[in-house]
Amino acid sequence: YFQKAHVSYPPKDIALLAFKKEQHLELWAKDIQSHWHYIRTYELTASSGRLGPKLREHDRQIPEGVYRVTMFNPYSQMHLSMQINYPNQFDRLHALRDGRTKLGGDIFLHGKNLSVGCLAIGDKAIDQMFTLVRRVGLAHTKVIIAPNDLRVQKPLTSRIAQPHWIDDLYHEISTELSLFQKRKISNYG
């Protein structure tokens, strides 16, 4: 996949773009010239919650925002897993302003086909992703989780019962996604 995209392996940086409505995760890699290249798409094998950000512990929501991978778990019950830094600074700041506590945590990108707030991509995909992130490094891996592909349409999240700051969140996500030129994907190669 990297050779086909004309990107050396391992690349300098990678980005994982997860789209909840579309139920897939796109892998992008940055070459030596600092250009982002699409590598491939992985289907999510399970999902939970609805469109919209994670607001509290046990809400079964997959978070939305710009995250980093912080830890590898080779002993995961979900085959392999990598922890995402939810809640990040944006999540904590808005929770503090809202007076919310108990935001939850332990959000992972993992194998198998079960989700209670995590991104499940199946065992074969997590085998590839785990190895790739180990080679690229935690500091060089970005995870962007969006309600839908904000590069091609406005947020599809219902406005009912959403926090007042949701427009700020979607602006941040849209700004990050603008670095990744949308391309037609005819298959999940």
HELIX and SHEET records of a PDB file:
HELIX    1   1 GLN A   89  ASP A   98  1                                  10    
HELIX    2   2 ASP A  123  VAL A  136  1                                  14    
HELIX    3   3 LEU A  138  HIS A  140  5                                   3    
HELIX    4   4 ILE A  166  LEU A  177  1                                  12    
SHEET    1   A 8 TRP A  36  GLU A  43  0                                        
SHEET    2   A 8 HIS A  24  LYS A  30 -1                                        
SHEET    3   A 8 ASP A  13  PHE A  19 -1                                        
SHEET    4   A 8 THR A 141  ALA A 146  1                                        
SHEET    5   A 8 GLY A  65  ASN A  73 -1                                        
SHEET    6   A 8 SER A  81  ILE A  84 -1                                        
SHEET    7   A 8 ILE A 107  HIS A 110 -1                                        
SHEET    8   A 8 LEU A 119  ALA A 120  1                                        
END                                                                             
